[in-house]
Amino acid sequence: MAATPGTPRVLRAMNDRTALDLLLEHGPLSRTRIGKLTGLSKPTASQLLARLEAAGLVVATGTSEGRPGPNAQLYAVNPAAAHVAALDVTPGHVRAAVADITGRTVGSYELRTEGRQAGSAVRHVVDAVDGAAGAAGLGREALHRVVIGTPGAFDPGTGRLRYASHLPGWHSPALLDELAATLPMPLEYDNDVNLAAVAEQRLGAARGHDDFALLWNEEGIGAAIVIGGRLHRGWTGGAGEVGFLPVPGTPLVRQVARANAGGFQELAGPEAVAVLARELGLAVPDGTPQETAQSLLSRAAEAAAGSGPDRTPDSALEELLRRYATRLAVGLASLVAVLDPELLVLSGGVLAAGGEPLRALVQAELADLAVPRPRLVAGAVQGRPVLCGALESALATTRDEVFDTTR
């Protein structure tokens, strides 16, 4: 029979979850410390810890030292209670990571997919999951959940990937069914930029903010929207696909789905940085559009900050940064006019390369182009925000399941 609110069983489960969350937040704690943080008596805290230890959710990790009186037994969340995996899928790579229930990454793997058979998306996912699980010393059957981040979004009505025609092999209507039949654990899918926003909301620059937008720029430009603390995905999962946004400064792009491009992508995507650089007579380094944009913006940021070899008054590099900031602000002004967010977060390798000089220029331009003036900040999650956000998403659901002691 299902438990009802207020019963001893439910109250015990609430106390158990509170204690587990405290252990995740603070690390190993003594029985006395848990009692003080939860408001429970020592006998009740002792019963709680015994119950969680018997369930395999906490383990004794040693004793406290360096304080007056006898050493106290310390307890921590059992890392082996559950493991999750996350995947960050791009046209050239599938990056995977496995974390234990505490959030510690215990295995990672990177699979290069350029030049591989286009129809082998299922094999890429399986190989990446197995690679990361193997690096953690686990088999795939030990994983409680996998969260996969991709460009675009899977349409909830059709199950097909939309807004990402540049991702080969991922557009079969049977893909999700094939993955579910191949892998034994629950699978979840989300847009890569949405997952970067999850990472910033839980661990980075957007902590404590319930209304914000994140602008992302790496292989393409996109956004994530958080309203009332929750991601807004839209009817078909396409909310935030701002690369398709018509904006002044570029010809009107038609048939945007077929072209996989739109006004804001043409105006401020990574390819636009090289175009601006050539207009200003700058040498453009070889590489992918993302690599080229990052190199140019990094040099421009150094020039604007007064460091590096390119510092000259009113240099072409500083002009590159100013013009690119204006282009970014044009698209952001449309977002601000519609959403009126509390905070804007700039994320992705291209925007990170421009650093504080680019952020400050965009903030100043946005003040001229929009009536609301949200605070503009740089993303704080280092490394791979999409992979980090996918892990955080997988962990949140898995903890709810594993930590539910009423089950």
N, C-alpha and C positions, 0 to 999 in steps of 0.2 A: 504494500500500500504506500502511495506517495506521502512523503512527510508534509506537514502543514506548517505555515509560519508560526513561530513562537514555541514549537515543541522542543523538548530537550535535545533531540537529534539535530534539528536545524540550528539551534543555538551553539551546539558543540561544533558543527560544521563551520559556522561563521567564525568562531574563535580559532578553529584550526586554520582557516584561510588567512585570517589576520596574522597569525603567528608565522605562517609560511611566507607571507608577503614581507613581514618585518625581517625575516632571515635573508630573503633575497636582497632587501635594501641595505641591511647593515652588515651582513656576513655573520660569522659564528657568534652566538649569544648564549649566555647562561640562563638557567631556569629563572633565577631571580630577575635578571634583566628583562626577559620576556614577560614575566609577571608585571613588572613596573610599566612596560610599554603598552601592554594590553589592558592593564587594570585588573588582572586575574589574581586570585590568591595563590600562594605557593603550592598548596595541595592541588588546586585546579590546574595550574601551569604544569605541575609534575605529571598529572594524568594526561594532559594534552600532549606533552612530549612523548610519553610512553605510547600513547595511541598512534602518533605520527611515526614513531620509530618502528612500531610493529607493522605499520602499513608500508614501510620502506620509503617514506617520504623525507625523513630526517635521519641523520647519522651523528653519532658522537665524534667530535673531531679533535679532542684534546682537552686541556684544562687551562684556565686563566692563570697568569703569573704576574708577579710584580706588584701585587696589592696586599695590604694587610689581611691576615686571616687565612683560612685554608683555601687552597685553589678550588675553583668551581668548574664543574664539567661544562664544556661548550658544545653546542649543537648547531648543525648547519643543514641546509636543504641537501638531500642526497642527489648528487649530480647524475647518478645512473637511473633516476626515477623515470626519465624520458629523454629522448633525443629527437631533434627535428632537423630538416634540411631545407635549404633555400637555393634557388637558381636565379641567376641574372642572365637573360638571353639577349644577345645582340646578333647582328648579321655575321660577325666574325668570330664570336666566342660564346661558349656557355660556361659561366663561372658558377661554381657550387661551393657551399659550405655546410657543415654540420655543427650544431651547438647542443650542449646538454641543457637540462631544464633550468640551470642557473643562468644561462645566456653566454657561457664561455664557449668560444669557437674551438672545437677539438679536431676538426679535419677540413681541408679545403682541396679544391681540384679545379683546374682550368682546361677546357677542351677547345681547341681551335677548330672552327667549322668552315673556314674559308676554303673553297674548292672541293668540299665534300658533296656527296649526292644530295640534291635539293630535297628529295622526299624522305629523308631519314631523320626527321625531327624527333620521332619517338626514340630511335636509337641514340641520338645525341643526349636526350634527357636521361635515359637509362644509364648511359656511360658516365655522365656527369654525376648522377646520384651515387652510382656504385663507386666512382673514384673518390668522392668526398667521404662516403661512408667507410671505404677501405682505409683512407688516411686516418680516420678516427678509430680504426680497429673494430669496426662494426660491419654487419651485413645489412642489406637494405630492409630486411624484415624487422630490424631493431628500431626503425624510424617510425615515429608516431604520426608525422605529417610532413608534407612537402609543399612549400609555397613557391610558385614560379612567377617571376616578373618578366614581362615582354613589352616591347613597344606596342602601341595600339591597345586594343582591349577586345576580349571575347564577348561578342554580342550575347546577352542572356537569353534572347529569343531563338537564335539560330545555332549558338555554340561556335560560330566561326569568328576568326580573328579579323578585326576591322582596323582601319587607319594605320596599317603597317605592311603595305605591299612590298617594302624593301626587305622583309624577313622571309627568305625562301624556305619552302617546305612546311610552313606553319598555317596554311590556309585550307587544309582539308576539312570538310564538315565532319569527318569521322575522327579527327585528331584527338579530341578530349576523351572519347570513348576508348580509343586505342591505348591512350596513356593509362586510363583507369583500369583497363584489363591487364596491362603489363606490370604495373607497380601495385604492391599490396596495401599501401597506406592511403589515407585520405589526401587528395590533391586539391590545392587552391591556386587560383590564377589572379593576377592583378597587373595593372599597368605599371610599367617601370617607374614613371615619375610619381605616381601615387605612392609607391613604396618608398621612394626617396623622401616624400613628405611624411610618411609614417616614422621613418628614422629621425627626421628633424623634430617631429612632434614629441617623440618619446625620449630622445637622447640628445637633441641638438638645439638649434637656434629657436625653435618654435615651442619649446617646453613651456607649459603654462598658458598657451594661447589656443583659444577655441575657434578663432576665425582668422584664417590666413591663406595666402596663396603662395605657391612655390613655382618659380620660373626655372626651367631646366634647359641646358644647352650642352649637348655633346655631339652625337651624330645627327641630331635634329633638335628642334626647339619645341618645347611642350610645357604644360603647366599642370599642377595639381591644386585642387580647391578643397579646403576644409571649412565646413560651416557647422557651428554648434558642436565642435569637437569631433565631427564625423566627416569622412571623405564624401564628397559629392561626385558620383560617377556618371550621372546622366542616364537617360532612358536606354541608350544602346551602349553605355560604357564610354562614350566619347567626350564627356565633359573634360575640359582642359586641353583639347587638341588645338591649341592656339596657333600652331604652325599654319593652319588653314585660314586664319583670321584675315579678312581683307583689311588692308591698312593703306594710308596714303604713303606715297613714295615708291610704289611699285605698280606695274601694270596689273589690272584686274585679272586674276588667274581663274580660269574656268575648268570644269572637269577635274576638280582638285583631287578626288579620290584616285582617278586614273593617273594623274601626274604625281601623286603623293607629295604634293607641295602646295603652298598657298602664299598669300601676301606676306605674312609675318615671317615665314620661313625664308622667303626670298630676301626680305629686308634685313633680318638679323640672325639667320642661321649661320652655322660655321663657314659656309661658302662665302657669305657676304663679307667676312673679314678680309679675305684675300682680294676680293674685288676692290674694296676700299683702299687697301694697301697699294695696289697697282695704280689706282687713280692718283695716289699721292707720291708716286715714284719710288716706293719702297721695294726692296728686294723681297720676293716671296719664297720662303723655303719649300722644298719638296716635302711631300707627305700626304696623308689623308686630309680632307678638309678640316677635321677636328684637330689633328696634329699641327697643321699649318696655322689655324686660328689661335691655338693655345700658345704657340711659339711667338707669334706676332703680338698678341695681347700681353704676354709676359714681358716682352721687351718694352712695350709701350708703357706698362705699369711702372717698370723700373725707371724709365725716362721721366714720367710724371712725378715719381717720388724722389727724384734726384739721385738715384743710384744706377749703377751699371754704366756701360760704355756709350750709351746712346743719348746721354743728357745734353741737350742744347736748347737754348731758349726757343719756344714756339717750334719745336721740331716736328717733322712729319709724323713721328710716332705718337706724340701727344695729340696731334690733330686726328690721327686714326682713332685714338681712344675717345676723343670728344664726339666724333661723328658716330662711332658705334654706340656710345651711350645714348645719343639722341634717338637712334633707331630702336634700341631696346625700350626706351621710355615711351615711344609712340605706341607700341603694342601694350605695354603695361598700363598706359592711361585708359585703354579700352577695358581692361580687366578691372581697374579701380572704379571706373564709372558704373560698371554693372554690379560689382561685388561689395565695394566699400570695405575691404578687409582691414583688420587691425594691423596686420603685419604682412610684408612681402619678403620672401626668402629667395636669394639668388643661389643657384646650385648647378652642379655639372662642371666638367673640366674646363669648358670654354669660358664660362663666367668666372670660375675660380681663378683662372689665369690672369684676369684683369685686376684682381685683388681690390684693395681698398680704394685706389684711385678710380677704378671703373665704378664701384658702388657709389662713391660720393658724387660722381658726375651724373649717374642715372637718377639719384635722389634729387639733385638740383633740377634736372630737366623735368622730372615728374612733377615737381612743385609748380612748374609753369604750365603743364599740360592737363592736370587733373585738379578738381576741387578738393576731394578728400586727399589727405596727405598721410598715408600709412607709413610707418617706419620701415625702412629698407635695410635688411641685414644679409650678410653672407652666410651660406650654409656652414654649420659647425661640425657635421659628421664627416670625418676624414676617411680616405680610402675609397670604399665602394658603397655609397649610400643606398643604392638599390638592393644590393645583397643584404646589407644591414637591416633595411626595412622589411625585407622578406623574412629574415630570421625573426625579427620582432613580431611580425604578424603571426608567424607559425607558433612562436612561444606563447603569445597571449592566449590563443585558442587552446593550445595543449595544456597550459597551466590550469585553465578553467576546468578542463576535463580531468586531468590527473589529480588536482588538488581538491576535487569535490569528494569529500569523505562521506556524503550521504548515499553515494552510489554503492 
